[in-house]
Amino acid sequence: MAPALGLGLLLGLLGLLGDPGAATKVLHSLHYLTVAVSEPSPGVPQYMSIGFVDGIPFTRYDSERGRVEPLTQWMKDGAEPGYWDGQTQISVRNQHLDARNLEIARERYNQSRGLHTVLWASGCDRLSDGSVRGSRRYGYDGRDFISFDLGSGKFLAADSAAEITRRRWEQEDMAERWTYYLKHECPEWLRKYAGYGQKELERKEPPDVHVSGKEEYGTLILSCHAYGFYPNTITVSWMKENATLDQEMEWGGIVPNSDGTFHTWARIEALPEEWEQYRCKVDHPGMLEPGLFAWEPTSGRNLTMAVAVSVIAAILILTVLIGFGVWKLQSGRRDRSGYNVAAGRGNEWLNRRNHRLSDPWSCIRPLPSSQES
């Protein structure tokens, strides 16, 4: 079975993890992350969905509050009359559908009752070359289930259980509908939301950069942290003398802070005696020019305070990722060779014609209701 949706992939689906050297940049992004669990617990509701514009949480729905709510002032001020009521109705329906999806998936994999999870991520990016990039991906219990590839216009099933869904969706021409949504409807909503938050989204805050070093087993590990920057477009790379070492370094992705800014890091291994040859290069729209930063051993190696201030991610995002962590935990309890798919099951996960085509709320209009076949 395909690998599980990892944190890096989730950040990527939210438009927060990309190729730092790519020529084509993401101008604006709209993504949704949804988690449904069969057994809720304190801090982890049965269903939660959060919308992100340019990586910033801007709308939220969960099963405990039962209503879609704005997470930014610009979204609260910009939404048209009736918007919140309409999106709440869609979200409540989606909550019930995902509860049913959990049951269907459990039966399809011939599993006992207990803690199970469905996670899906979806959205679109508007790129600097004028093109649009979109994605849609589902997972179950810590593993990929099915995804839609916009380039080929095809669904990619992770195993035989997902093949049932893939065949059904292909029969119902879902690929055509997803393509239209990702190429047209999602970008239109993105344009509207980005317009609401234009002043906030177009601000520029340069990063606060810290370089640290730590020697382990004869190897020097150099870390370059950039904190508190906005927008999330940034390039962080390590250089040895005049050579860029992108292939040798480890990059941590771009992660939101609780104040609407972002942080990231890049790490590289070096010989302790060569530490003076290394520089961290940082380039961000808020900087007048790219900066070079060196490790200074005498400045101290403990960045606890800087980390404590800058690395606190938004509580809402953590809550969703807690659900993801539960999902991963369940995955770890199972045989890595995959699940036993139950034979002869009549139920099909996500196979109903009246199932949503959309991200939560208004990003896609729901499909017309009809009898389940």
C-alpha positions as CSV (number, residue, x, y, z in Angstrom):
1,M,0.0,0.0,0.0
2,A,1.2,3.5,-0.6
3,P,3.0,5.4,2.1
4,A,1.0,7.4,4.7
5,L,0.3,11.0,4.3
6,G,3.2,12.5,6.3
7,L,3.4,15.9,7.8
8,G,5.6,17.1,4.9
9,L,2.9,16.0,2.5
10,L,0.2,17.8,4.5
11,L,2.2,21.0,4.5
12,G,2.7,20.5,0.8
13,L,-1.0,20.2,0.2
14,L,-1.5,23.4,2.2
15,G,0.9,25.2,-0.1
16,L,3.6,25.4,2.6
17,L,6.2,23.0,1.3
18,G,7.6,23.5,-2.1
19,D,10.8,23.5,-4.0
20,P,12.9,26.4,-2.6
21,G,14.7,26.7,-5.9
22,A,11.7,26.5,-8.2
23,A,11.4,29.2,-10.9
24,T,7.6,29.1,-10.6
25,K,6.3,30.5,-7.3
26,V,2.9,30.2,-5.6
27,L,1.2,33.6,-5.6
28,H,-1.8,32.6,-3.6
29,S,-3.2,29.3,-2.3
30,L,-6.5,28.0,-1.0
31,H,-6.5,24.6,0.8
32,Y,-8.6,22.7,3.2
33,L,-7.6,20.0,5.7
34,T,-10.2,17.7,7.2
35,V,-10.0,15.1,9.9
36,A,-12.8,12.7,11.0
37,V,-12.3,10.2,13.8
38,S,-14.5,7.4,15.0
39,E,-13.8,7.9,18.7
40,P,-13.4,11.6,19.6
41,S,-11.4,12.6,22.7
42,P,-10.7,15.8,24.6
43,G,-9.1,18.3,22.2
44,V,-9.9,16.0,19.2
45,P,-13.5,16.5,18.0
46,Q,-15.2,13.9,15.9
47,Y,-14.9,16.1,12.8
48,M,-12.9,19.2,12.1
49,S,-12.1,21.1,8.9
50,I,-10.0,24.2,8.5
51,G,-9.5,26.4,5.5
52,F,-6.2,28.1,4.7
53,V,-5.5,31.0,2.4
54,D,-1.7,31.4,1.7
55,G,-1.1,29.1,4.6
56,I,-3.1,31.2,7.1
57,P,-6.2,29.6,8.8
58,F,-9.2,31.7,7.8
59,T,-12.3,29.4,8.4
60,R,-13.0,26.6,10.7
61,Y,-15.8,24.1,11.4
62,D,-15.8,21.3,14.0
63,S,-18.5,19.0,15.3
64,E,-18.4,20.4,18.8
65,R,-19.2,24.0,17.8
66,G,-21.4,23.0,14.9
67,R,-20.9,26.1,12.9
68,V,-18.4,27.5,10.3
69,E,-16.6,30.4,11.8
70,P,-14.1,33.0,10.6
71,L,-10.6,32.9,11.9
72,T,-9.5,36.3,10.5
73,Q,-11.0,39.7,10.8
74,W,-10.8,40.2,7.0
75,M,-12.8,37.1,6.4
76,K,-15.4,38.1,9.0
77,D,-15.7,41.6,7.4
78,G,-15.7,40.4,3.8
79,A,-18.1,37.5,3.8
80,E,-21.4,38.2,2.1
81,P,-24.8,37.9,3.9
82,G,-25.9,34.3,4.2
83,Y,-22.4,32.9,3.6
84,W,-21.9,31.4,7.1
85,D,-25.3,29.8,7.2
86,G,-24.8,28.2,3.8
87,Q,-21.4,26.9,4.6
88,T,-22.5,25.6,7.9
89,Q,-25.2,23.5,6.2
90,I,-22.7,22.0,3.8
91,S,-20.3,21.3,6.6
92,V,-22.9,19.6,8.8
93,R,-23.8,17.4,5.8
94,N,-20.1,16.6,5.2
95,Q,-19.6,15.7,8.8
96,H,-22.4,13.0,8.5
97,L,-21.0,11.8,5.2
98,D,-17.5,11.3,6.7
99,A,-19.0,9.5,9.7
100,R,-20.5,7.1,7.2
101,N,-17.3,6.9,5.2
102,L,-15.5,5.7,8.4
103,E,-18.0,2.9,8.8
104,I,-17.8,1.9,5.1
105,A,-14.0,1.9,5.2
106,R,-14.0,-0.2,8.4
107,E,-16.3,-2.8,6.8
108,R,-14.4,-2.8,3.6
109,Y,-11.1,-3.6,5.4
110,N,-12.9,-6.1,7.6
111,Q,-11.8,-4.3,10.8
112,S,-13.2,-4.3,14.3
113,R,-14.7,-1.2,15.9
114,G,-12.3,1.2,17.7
115,L,-10.3,4.2,16.7
116,H,-10.2,4.9,13.0
117,T,-9.6,8.1,11.0
118,V,-10.3,9.6,7.7
119,L,-8.2,12.6,6.6
120,W,-8.4,14.5,3.3
121,A,-6.7,17.5,1.9
122,S,-7.7,19.5,-1.1
123,G,-7.1,22.9,-2.8
124,C,-5.5,24.9,-5.5
125,D,-2.5,27.3,-6.0
126,R,-2.2,30.2,-8.4
127,L,1.3,30.2,-9.8
128,S,3.5,33.1,-11.0
129,D,3.4,31.9,-14.6
130,G,-0.4,32.2,-14.6
131,S,-1.2,28.5,-14.3
132,V,-3.2,26.7,-11.6
133,R,-2.1,23.7,-9.6
134,G,-4.6,21.6,-7.8
135,S,-4.7,18.5,-5.6
136,R,-7.1,16.2,-3.8
137,R,-6.1,13.3,-1.6
138,Y,-7.8,11.0,0.9
139,G,-6.3,8.8,3.6
140,Y,-7.6,6.2,6.0
141,D,-6.0,5.1,9.2
142,G,-2.6,6.6,8.4
143,R,-2.3,5.4,4.8
144,D,-3.1,6.8,1.4
145,F,-6.5,5.7,0.1
146,I,-7.2,7.5,-3.2
147,S,-6.1,10.7,-4.8
148,F,-6.8,12.7,-8.0
149,D,-4.0,13.7,-10.3
150,L,-5.0,16.9,-12.1
151,G,-2.3,16.5,-14.8
152,S,-3.6,13.2,-16.0
153,G,-7.2,13.6,-15.0
154,K,-7.1,10.2,-13.3
155,F,-7.8,8.8,-9.9
156,L,-4.9,6.9,-8.2
157,A,-6.1,4.1,-5.9
158,A,-3.7,2.9,-3.2
159,D,-5.1,-0.7,-2.8
160,S,-7.9,-3.0,-3.8
161,A,-10.3,-1.4,-1.4
162,A,-9.7,2.0,-3.0
163,E,-10.1,0.4,-6.4
164,I,-13.8,0.0,-5.7
165,T,-14.1,3.7,-5.2
166,R,-11.9,4.5,-8.2
167,R,-14.1,2.4,-10.5
168,R,-17.3,4.0,-9.2
169,W,-16.0,7.5,-9.5
170,E,-14.8,6.9,-13.1
171,Q,-18.2,5.5,-14.0
172,E,-19.8,8.7,-12.7
173,D,-17.4,11.1,-14.5
174,M,-16.1,12.4,-11.3
175,A,-12.7,13.2,-12.9
176,E,-14.3,15.7,-15.2
177,R,-16.0,17.4,-12.3
178,W,-12.8,17.5,-10.2
179,T,-10.9,18.9,-13.1
180,Y,-13.5,21.7,-13.5
181,Y,-13.4,22.5,-9.8
182,L,-9.6,22.5,-9.4
183,K,-9.1,24.6,-12.6
184,H,-12.0,27.0,-12.3
185,E,-14.1,27.0,-9.2
186,C,-11.4,26.8,-6.6
187,P,-9.3,29.5,-8.2
188,E,-12.4,31.8,-8.4
189,W,-13.0,31.3,-4.6
190,L,-9.3,31.9,-4.0
191,R,-9.5,35.2,-6.0
192,K,-12.4,36.3,-3.8
193,Y,-10.8,35.3,-0.5
194,A,-7.5,36.9,-1.5
195,G,-9.4,40.1,-2.3
196,Y,-11.0,40.1,1.2
197,G,-7.5,39.9,2.8
198,Q,-5.5,41.8,0.3
199,K,-4.0,44.3,2.7
200,E,-3.0,41.6,5.2
201,L,-1.9,39.0,2.7
202,E,0.3,41.5,0.8
203,R,2.3,42.7,3.8
204,K,6.0,41.8,4.0
205,E,7.7,41.0,7.3
206,P,11.4,39.9,7.0
207,P,12.7,36.8,8.9
208,D,14.7,36.8,12.1
209,V,17.5,34.4,11.3
210,H,19.5,32.4,13.9
211,V,22.3,29.9,13.1
212,S,23.3,27.2,15.6
213,G,25.7,24.4,15.7
214,K,25.9,21.1,17.7
215,E,28.6,18.4,17.5
216,E,27.5,14.8,17.6
217,Y,29.7,11.8,17.2
218,G,32.4,13.8,15.5
219,T,30.0,15.5,13.1
220,L,29.0,19.2,13.3
221,I,25.3,19.7,12.7
222,L,24.6,23.3,11.5
223,S,21.0,24.6,11.7
224,C,19.7,27.8,10.2
225,H,16.3,28.9,11.5
226,A,14.2,31.7,10.0
227,Y,11.4,33.0,12.2
228,G,8.5,35.5,12.0
229,F,8.4,36.1,8.2
230,Y,5.5,36.8,5.9
231,P,4.6,35.9,3.2
232,N,5.6,32.3,3.2
233,T,7.8,32.6,0.1
234,I,11.4,32.1,1.3
235,T,14.6,30.5,0.2
236,V,16.9,29.1,2.8
237,S,20.1,27.3,1.7
238,W,23.5,26.3,3.0
239,M,26.7,27.3,1.2
240,K,30.2,26.1,1.6
241,E,32.5,28.8,0.4
242,N,30.7,29.8,-2.9
243,A,29.0,26.4,-3.6
244,T,25.3,25.9,-2.8
245,L,24.6,22.6,-1.1
246,D,20.9,22.1,-1.7
247,Q,21.3,18.3,-2.2
248,E,23.2,17.8,1.0
249,M,20.9,19.8,3.4
250,E,17.7,18.8,5.1
251,W,14.9,21.3,4.9
252,G,12.1,21.6,7.4
253,G,9.3,23.1,5.2
254,I,7.4,26.3,6.0
255,V,5.2,26.1,9.1
256,P,2.7,28.7,10.4
257,N,3.1,30.5,13.7
258,S,0.2,31.5,15.9
259,D,0.6,35.2,14.9
260,G,0.1,34.7,11.2
261,T,3.8,34.6,10.3
262,F,5.9,31.5,9.4
263,H,9.1,29.8,10.4
264,T,11.4,27.3,8.6
265,W,14.8,25.7,9.0
266,A,17.6,24.1,7.0
267,R,20.2,21.8,8.5
268,I,23.5,20.3,7.2
269,E,26.3,18.1,8.5
270,A,29.8,19.4,8.4
271,L,33.3,18.5,9.6
272,P,33.9,20.4,12.8
273,E,37.2,21.9,11.6
274,E,35.5,23.3,8.5
275,W,32.7,25.3,10.3
276,E,34.0,28.6,9.2
277,Q,33.5,27.7,5.5
278,Y,29.7,27.5,5.9
279,R,27.1,30.2,5.5
280,C,23.3,30.1,5.5
281,K,21.8,32.1,2.7
282,V,18.3,33.5,3.2
283,D,16.2,35.3,0.6
284,H,12.7,36.7,1.3
285,P,10.5,39.4,-0.3
286,G,10.8,41.4,3.0
287,M,14.6,41.7,2.7
288,L,16.3,44.3,0.6
289,E,18.8,41.7,-0.5
290,P,19.7,38.1,0.3
291,G,21.5,37.7,3.6
292,L,24.5,35.4,4.5
293,F,24.6,34.2,8.1
294,A,27.4,32.3,9.9
295,W,27.6,30.3,13.0
296,E,29.3,32.0,15.9
297,P,30.2,29.4,18.6
298,T,30.8,32.1,21.2
299,S,27.2,33.4,20.8
300,G,25.9,30.2,22.4
301,R,24.1,27.2,21.2
302,N,20.9,27.4,23.0
303,L,18.1,29.1,21.1
304,T,15.4,28.0,23.5
305,M,13.8,31.5,23.9
306,A,13.8,32.1,20.1
307,V,12.2,28.8,19.5
308,A,9.6,29.2,22.3
309,V,8.5,32.6,20.8
310,S,8.5,31.7,17.1
311,V,7.7,28.0,16.8
312,I,4.3,28.0,18.6
313,A,2.0,27.0,15.8
314,A,-1.7,28.0,15.8
315,I,-3.8,26.0,18.2
316,L,-6.2,25.2,15.5
317,I,-3.6,23.7,13.3
318,L,-2.2,21.7,16.2
319,T,-5.7,20.4,16.9
320,V,-5.9,19.1,13.3
321,L,-2.5,17.6,13.4
322,I,-3.3,15.9,16.7
323,G,-6.0,14.2,14.7
324,F,-3.4,13.4,12.1
325,G,-1.2,12.0,14.9
326,V,-3.9,9.8,16.1
327,W,-4.3,8.6,12.5
328,K,-0.5,7.9,12.4
329,L,-0.7,6.1,15.7
330,Q,-3.4,3.7,14.4
331,S,-1.2,3.1,11.4
332,G,1.7,2.1,13.6
333,R,-0.4,-0.6,15.3
334,R,-1.0,-2.4,12.1
335,D,1.0,-4.8,9.9
336,R,3.0,-2.6,7.5
337,S,2.2,-5.1,4.7
338,G,-1.3,-3.6,4.5
339,Y,-4.9,-4.4,5.4
340,N,-7.0,-7.4,4.6
341,V,-9.7,-6.2,2.3
342,A,-13.0,-7.8,3.0
343,A,-14.5,-9.6,0.0
344,G,-18.0,-9.2,-1.2
345,R,-18.8,-6.0,0.6
346,G,-21.6,-4.2,-1.0
347,N,-20.9,-0.8,0.7
348,E,-18.5,1.5,-1.2
349,W,-16.7,4.3,0.5
350,L,-17.4,7.6,-1.0
351,N,-19.5,6.0,-3.7
352,R,-22.8,7.9,-3.4
353,R,-24.0,10.2,-6.1
354,N,-25.1,12.8,-3.5
355,H,-21.6,12.8,-1.9
356,R,-20.0,16.2,-1.9
357,L,-17.6,16.9,-4.7
358,S,-16.2,19.8,-2.7
359,D,-13.9,21.0,-0.1
360,P,-15.8,22.0,3.0
361,W,-18.2,25.0,2.7
362,S,-18.4,26.8,-0.6
363,C,-15.4,25.8,-2.5
364,I,-17.4,23.3,-4.5
365,R,-21.1,23.2,-4.8
366,P,-22.6,19.8,-3.6
367,L,-23.7,17.4,-6.3
368,P,-27.4,17.1,-6.9
369,S,-29.0,14.6,-4.6
370,S,-30.2,11.3,-6.0
371,Q,-31.0,7.8,-4.9
372,E,-28.0,5.8,-3.7
373,S,-27.4,3.0,-6.2
